[in-house]
């Protein structure tokens, strides 16, 4: 799996034709790196009923997300969901009580679980994992909010059969990816390096 990113200076950079061009850059790079015989330029970016973008190819999947001035696109051979969030100061305890399970709240508040992470980072990790799962399915975040994605006993993110990856990105972002790909390794690639 490849996770592509770029810094956006203007929201217009990720709308309409510009967004389609960014997606095609990512798809093309992935296709070339995997030596797949697919002509990306001829692909049409379609949308599901829920608004999720996709291409009509059986072994090429992508998902996009953006927050503040960062845009990401995860591309893989199996379905994928990705979310990125800028870590801004919010009343995360209020949001947690409203949208998270007791186990997830325990994870956020515990000094023993991932003690090297702050409470706000733990909050955003849970939020982005939930968003990545909903984006995998093409659903609304509210369709999964009260489903637990963190298991205190095993001390890891768990939901259905997903492999869930969550990591800090560029000092003040949290990013999560949901995939069914077993033992998926991911590469993080700056889009500017593709364009050069």
C-alpha positions in Angstrom: 0.0 0.0 0.0 1.2 3.5 -0.8 0.1 6.6 1.1 0.6 9.7 -0.9 0.5 13.2 0.5 0.9 16.8 -0.6 0.6 20.2 1.1 -2.2 22.3 -0.3 -2.0 26.0 -0.3 -5.5 26.7 -1.5 -8.7 24.6 -1.2 -9.2 24.9 -4.9 -6.1 22.7 -5.4 -8.1 19.7 -4.3 -11.4 20.3 -6.0 -12.8 19.1 -9.4 -10.2 18.6 -12.1 -7.3 19.3 -9.7 -8.4 16.5 -7.4 -8.8 14.1 -10.3 -5.3 14.9 -11.5 -3.9 14.4 -8.0 -5.7 11.0 -7.7 -4.4 10.0 -11.2 -0.8 10.9 -10.2 -1.1 8.6 -7.2 -2.8 5.8 -9.2 -0.2 6.0 -11.9 2.7 5.9 -9.5 1.2 2.8 -7.8 0.4 1.0 -11.0 4.0 1.6 -12.3 5.6 0.5 -9.0 3.5 -2.7 -9.1 4.1 -3.2 -12.8 0.4 -3.5 -13.4 -0.8 -3.2 -17.0 -3.4 -0.4 -16.5 -3.6 2.9 -18.4 -4.5 5.3 -15.7 -5.1 8.2 -18.1 -8.1 6.4 -19.5 -9.7 5.7 -16.1 -12.7 7.6 -15.0 -13.0 8.5 -11.4 -16.5 7.4 -10.4 -18.5 8.0 -7.2 -20.6 5.5 -5.2 -24.1 6.4 -4.0 -22.5 7.4 -0.7 -20.1 9.7 -2.6 -16.9 7.5 -2.2 -14.6 7.9 -5.2 -13.4 4.8 -7.0 -12.2 3.4 -10.4 -13.9 0.4 -12.1 -10.8 -1.9 -11.9 -10.9 -5.0 -9.8 -7.5 -4.7 -8.2 -6.9 -1.0 -7.9 -8.4 0.9 -4.9 -7.9 4.3 -3.4 -9.3 6.6 -0.8 -8.6 10.3 -0.1 -8.7 12.6 2.9 -7.7 16.1 3.7 -7.4 18.3 6.8 -6.2 21.9 7.1 -3.3 22.1 4.5 -2.6 18.4 4.0 -4.1 16.0 1.4 -3.6 12.2 1.4 -4.5 9.4 -0.9 -4.1 5.7 0.0 -3.8 3.3 -2.9 -3.7 -0.5 -2.7 -4.7 -3.8 -4.5 -7.6 -4.3 -2.0 -10.2 -1.8 -0.7 -8.8 0.8 1.6 -10.0 3.7 3.8 -7.9 6.6 5.0 -8.4 9.6 7.2 -6.2 12.4 8.3 -6.9 15.0 10.9 -5.1 18.1 12.0 -4.6 17.9 15.7 -6.2 21.1 17.0 -7.1 21.8 20.5 -10.7 20.8 21.1 -12.9 19.7 24.0 -12.0 16.0 23.2 -13.4 14.8 26.5 -16.9 16.1 25.6 -16.6 14.5 22.1 -15.4 11.3 23.6 -18.3 11.0 26.0 -20.7 11.6 23.1 -19.2 9.4 20.4 -16.8 6.9 21.9 -17.3 3.6 23.8 -16.2 3.2 27.5 -13.2 1.2 26.4 -12.1 4.0 24.1 -12.5 6.6 26.8 -10.5 4.3 29.1 -7.7 4.2 26.5 -7.6 7.9 26.2 -7.5 8.5 30.0 -5.1 5.7 30.9 -1.5 6.4 31.7 -0.8 2.7 31.3 -2.0 2.3 27.7 0.3 3.9 25.1 1.7 6.1 27.9 4.1 7.8 25.5 1.0 9.4 23.7 -0.9 12.4 25.0 -4.7 12.2 25.5 -5.3 14.4 22.5 -3.2 12.2 20.3 -5.1 9.1 21.5 -8.4 10.9 20.9 -7.4 11.7 17.3 -6.2 8.2 16.7 -9.5 6.7 17.7 -11.4 9.3 15.6 -9.2 8.7 12.5 -9.5 4.9 12.8 -13.3 5.3 12.9 -13.3 7.7 9.9 -11.0 5.3 8.0 -13.4 2.4 8.5 -16.4 4.5 7.5 -14.5 5.7 4.4 -13.6 2.1 3.6 -17.3 1.3 3.4 -18.4 4.7 2.0 -20.6 5.4 5.0 -21.1 8.3 7.4 -19.0 8.7 10.5 -22.2 8.4 12.6 -22.8 4.9 11.3 -19.8 3.6 13.3 -19.3 6.1 16.1 -20.6 3.9 18.9 -18.8 0.7 17.7 -15.6 0.1 19.6 -12.3 0.2 17.7 -10.0 -0.2 20.6 -9.6 -3.3 22.8 -8.1 -2.5 26.2 -7.3 -6.1 26.9 -5.2 -6.7 23.7 -4.1 -3.0 23.8 -4.7 -2.5 20.1 -7.1 -1.2 17.5 -9.6 -3.9 16.5 -12.7 -3.8 14.4 -14.2 -6.6 12.3 -11.3 -8.2 10.2 -9.6 -4.9 9.5 -5.9 -4.3 9.8 -5.8 -0.8 11.2 -2.8 1.5 11.1 -2.6 4.7 13.0 0.4 7.1 13.1 1.4 10.7 13.7 2.3 12.6 10.6 4.2 15.9 10.1 4.2 16.7 13.9 0.6 17.8 14.1 -1.6 15.4 12.2 -2.9 11.9 12.9 -3.5 9.5 10.1 -5.2 6.1 10.1 -5.7 3.5 7.4 -8.2 0.6 7.3 -7.6 -2.4 5.0 -8.3 -6.1 4.9 -4.8 -6.7 3.4 -2.9 -8.9 5.9 0.5 -7.8 7.1 0.2 -4.7 4.8 3.3 -2.6 4.7 2.9 0.9 3.6 5.1 3.5 1.9 4.6 7.2 2.5 5.3 9.2 -0.6 5.3 12.9 -1.1 3.5 13.7 -4.4 5.9 16.5 -5.2 8.6 13.8 -5.5 6.5 12.1 -8.2 6.1 15.3 -10.1 9.8 16.1 -10.3 
